[in-house]
């Protein structure tokens, strides 16, 4: 498996900012809170598999340019790396709305490492980074896919961030809008 994506970097780190925070489903030797600068989490990806369908799409998170994003970093052993990358690519690249890249992240203990990060492809038809809150709410309310409801996905992100002592007011506000009649 070719793990060389940008500048022939191979990294044993994976940055998680969505469902990988609570459901990595791969072996790792270390898990630590981390931040990526220059990228921000947004509910900006149409989901037609995991959290929605083609007829009733849901919404999931992606990273779009600007700001910073707090999440988790996982360190993978050398012997497991190829299998983990293969698994993650099969999981995250199902519609190719993400682009795997190696980006610098800062771990909670101030180590700076390169990590595999799935960045939103802003030119993909499922990227909706500029839709209104009302449109986001509609997608979140209707989306139900193979991994469950889109609104549960949003709740899970908020819960995982809370465990890291992170409050994302934008996501909380979006959830509050979803819960209004």
LOSE-524963 format. One record per residue (C-alpha): x, y, z. Coordinates in Angstrom, 3 decimals, decimal comma, always signed. Layout:
<sites>
u: X&v: Y&w: Z .
...
</sites>
This chain:
<sites>
u: +0,000&v: +0,000&w: +0,000 .
u: +1,377&v: +3,385&w: -0,916 .
u: +1,175&v: +5,651&w: +2,102 .
u: +3,124&v: +8,409&w: +0,366 .
u: +0,673&v: +11,218&w: -0,250 .
u: +2,365&v: +14,551&w: +0,100 .
u: +6,108&v: +15,052&w: +0,002 .
u: +6,695&v: +11,310&w: +0,480 .
u: +5,771&v: +11,566&w: +4,164 .
u: +4,868&v: +8,447&w: +6,063 .
u: +3,338&v: +9,041&w: +9,447 .
u: +2,109&v: +6,721&w: +12,155 .
u: -0,375&v: +9,331&w: +13,377 .
u: -4,030&v: +9,766&w: +12,420 .
u: -6,004&v: +12,915&w: +13,292 .
u: -9,657&v: +12,388&w: +14,225 .
u: -12,281&v: +15,136&w: +14,294 .
u: -15,536&v: +13,259&w: +13,566 .
u: -16,620&v: +9,650&w: +14,041 .
u: -13,014&v: +8,470&w: +14,344 .
u: -13,016&v: +10,149&w: +17,773 .
u: -15,531&v: +7,654&w: +19,190 .
u: -15,276&v: +4,767&w: +16,737 .
u: -11,753&v: +4,416&w: +15,359 .
u: -12,122&v: +0,640&w: +14,835 .
u: -8,370&v: +0,148&w: +14,486 .
u: -5,533&v: -0,721&w: +16,848 .
u: -3,473&v: +2,164&w: +18,179 .
u: -0,695&v: +2,462&w: +20,712 .
u: -1,436&v: +5,999&w: +21,860 .
u: -4,420&v: +8,343&w: +21,857 .
u: -4,037&v: +12,000&w: +22,808 .
u: -5,981&v: +15,237&w: +22,304 .
u: -4,605&v: +17,270&w: +19,410 .
u: -5,235&v: +20,349&w: +17,303 .
u: -4,760&v: +21,082&w: +13,640 .
u: -4,255&v: +24,725&w: +12,695 .
u: -5,409&v: +26,214&w: +9,402 .
u: -8,437&v: +23,909&w: +9,226 .
u: -11,804&v: +24,048&w: +10,960 .
u: -14,479&v: +21,433&w: +11,610 .
u: -17,801&v: +22,117&w: +9,917 .
u: -20,920&v: +20,108&w: +9,244 .
u: -20,270&v: +20,430&w: +5,532 .
u: -20,352&v: +16,964&w: +3,966 .
u: -23,469&v: +15,360&w: +2,498 .
u: -23,720&v: +11,737&w: +3,645 .
u: -25,486&v: +9,234&w: +1,396 .
u: -24,145&v: +6,082&w: +3,071 .
u: -23,304&v: +6,242&w: +6,754 .
u: -25,670&v: +8,981&w: +7,942 .
u: -28,121&v: +9,317&w: +5,058 .
u: -29,201&v: +7,902&w: +1,728 .
u: -29,325&v: +9,194&w: -1,844 .
u: -33,011&v: +10,004&w: -1,417 .
u: -32,628&v: +11,489&w: +2,089 .
u: -29,040&v: +12,651&w: +2,558 .
u: -27,632&v: +13,426&w: +5,963 .
u: -24,782&v: +15,667&w: +7,022 .
u: -21,399&v: +14,877&w: +8,581 .
u: -18,317&v: +16,871&w: +9,465 .
u: -15,383&v: +17,797&w: +7,326 .
u: -12,381&v: +20,063&w: +7,591 .
u: -12,465&v: +23,243&w: +5,583 .
u: -9,805&v: +25,945&w: +5,320 .
u: -9,368&v: +28,452&w: +8,131 .
u: -9,244&v: +28,520&w: +11,914 .
u: -8,270&v: +25,447&w: +13,892 .
u: -9,841&v: +22,180&w: +14,939 .
u: -9,437&v: +20,226&w: +18,145 .
u: -9,814&v: +16,464&w: +18,128 .
u: -7,838&v: +13,319&w: +18,868 .
u: -4,662&v: +11,858&w: +17,466 .
u: -3,984&v: +8,145&w: +17,324 .
u: -0,531&v: +6,616&w: +16,982 .
u: -0,432&v: +3,385&w: +14,992 .
u: +2,370&v: +0,826&w: +15,181 .
u: +4,591&v: +0,274&w: +12,155 .
u: +3,309&v: -3,283&w: +11,771 .
u: -0,356&v: -2,148&w: +11,716 .
u: +0,080&v: +1,000&w: +9,623 .
u: -0,659&v: -0,422&w: +6,161 .
u: -3,773&v: -2,227&w: +7,387 .
u: -5,016&v: +0,862&w: +9,217 .
u: -4,493&v: +3,113&w: +6,175 .
u: -6,270&v: +0,576&w: +3,970 .
u: -9,177&v: +0,403&w: +6,440 .
u: -9,415&v: +4,189&w: +6,818 .
u: -9,323&v: +4,787&w: +3,071 .
u: -12,108&v: +2,253&w: +2,524 .
u: -14,149&v: +3,940&w: +5,268 .
u: -13,456&v: +7,606&w: +4,533 .
u: -13,091&v: +7,623&w: +0,750 .
u: -16,381&v: +5,884&w: -0,049 .
u: -17,506&v: +8,893&w: -2,147 .
u: -14,090&v: +10,604&w: -2,449 .
u: -15,408&v: +13,714&w: -0,695 .
u: -12,302&v: +13,656&w: +1,497 .
u: -8,682&v: +13,903&w: +0,439 .
u: -6,151&v: +12,119&w: +2,652 .
u: -3,198&v: +14,367&w: +3,400 .
u: -0,372&v: +14,495&w: +5,919 .
u: -0,605&v: +17,679&w: +7,966 .
u: +1,204&v: +19,009&w: +10,993 .
u: -0,763&v: +18,706&w: +14,214 .
u: +0,041&v: +19,731&w: +17,778 .
u: -0,498&v: +17,105&w: +20,459 .
u: -1,705&v: +18,096&w: +23,929 .
u: +1,791&v: +17,481&w: +25,318 .
u: +3,143&v: +20,012&w: +22,736 .
u: +4,742&v: +17,456&w: +20,447 .
u: +4,361&v: +18,440&w: +16,805 .
u: +3,829&v: +15,510&w: +14,441 .
u: +2,626&v: +14,868&w: +10,907 .
u: -0,667&v: +13,002&w: +10,839 .
u: -2,926&v: +11,480&w: +8,221 .
u: -5,936&v: +13,780&w: +7,986 .
u: -9,019&v: +13,505&w: +5,812 .
u: -9,601&v: +17,006&w: +4,415 .
u: -12,829&v: +18,082&w: +2,669 .
u: -12,616&v: +18,198&w: -1,112 .
u: -14,291&v: +21,583&w: -1,592 .
u: -14,912&v: +20,922&w: -5,294 .
u: -16,797&v: +17,662&w: -4,641 .
u: -20,577&v: +17,650&w: -5,213 .
u: -21,148&v: +16,455&w: -1,619 .
u: -19,239&v: +19,372&w: -0,108 .
u: -21,740&v: +21,963&w: +1,147 .
u: -19,599&v: +24,299&w: +3,230 .
u: -21,609&v: +27,383&w: +2,359 .
u: -25,190&v: +26,265&w: +3,016 .
u: -27,405&v: +28,018&w: +5,575 .
u: -28,060&v: +26,799&w: +9,112 .
u: -31,625&v: +25,927&w: +8,093 .
u: -30,356&v: +23,736&w: +5,266 .
u: -27,927&v: +22,041&w: +7,652 .
u: -30,756&v: +21,403&w: +10,118 .
u: -32,896&v: +19,831&w: +7,374 .
u: -30,092&v: +17,440&w: +6,406 .
u: -29,340&v: +16,598&w: +10,052 .
u: -33,004&v: +15,887&w: +10,851 .
u: -33,694&v: +13,697&w: +7,821 .
u: -30,436&v: +11,751&w: +7,481 .
u: -30,491&v: +8,085&w: +8,509 .
u: -27,883&v: +5,738&w: +7,048 .
u: -26,067&v: +2,486&w: +7,739 .
u: -24,365&v: +3,950&w: +10,843 .
u: -27,439&v: +5,706&w: +12,215 .
u: -28,991&v: +9,146&w: +12,314 .
u: -27,150&v: +12,256&w: +11,214 .
u: -28,358&v: +14,135&w: +14,292 .
u: -26,871&v: +11,388&w: +16,530 .
u: -23,558&v: +11,882&w: +14,741 .
u: -23,672&v: +15,579&w: +15,685 .
u: -24,516&v: +14,684&w: +19,304 .
u: -21,603&v: +12,225&w: +19,385 .
u: -19,139&v: +14,884&w: +18,205 .
u: -20,342&v: +17,299&w: +20,896 .
u: -20,072&v: +14,527&w: +23,528 .
u: -16,547&v: +13,563&w: +22,468 .
u: -15,431&v: +17,193&w: +22,493 .
u: -16,933&v: +17,559&w: +25,968 .
u: -14,814&v: +14,591&w: +27,139 .
u: -11,802&v: +16,556&w: +25,878 .
u: -13,109&v: +19,627&w: +27,761 .
u: -13,827&v: +21,409&w: +24,478 .
u: -16,986&v: +23,415&w: +23,925 .
u: -17,910&v: +24,040&w: +20,294 .
u: -20,660&v: +26,663&w: +20,470 .
u: -21,363&v: +26,413&w: +16,738 .
u: -22,117&v: +22,681&w: +16,927 .
u: -24,140&v: +23,114&w: +20,125 .
u: -26,190&v: +25,877&w: +18,483 .
u: -26,793&v: +23,679&w: +15,441 .
u: -28,007&v: +20,840&w: +17,686 .
u: -30,312&v: +23,237&w: +19,536 .
u: -31,811&v: +24,291&w: +16,189 .
u: -32,322&v: +20,627&w: +15,265 .
u: -34,216&v: +20,031&w: +18,506 .
u: -36,644&v: +22,928&w: +18,004 .
u: -40,115&v: +21,903&w: +16,804 .
</sites>
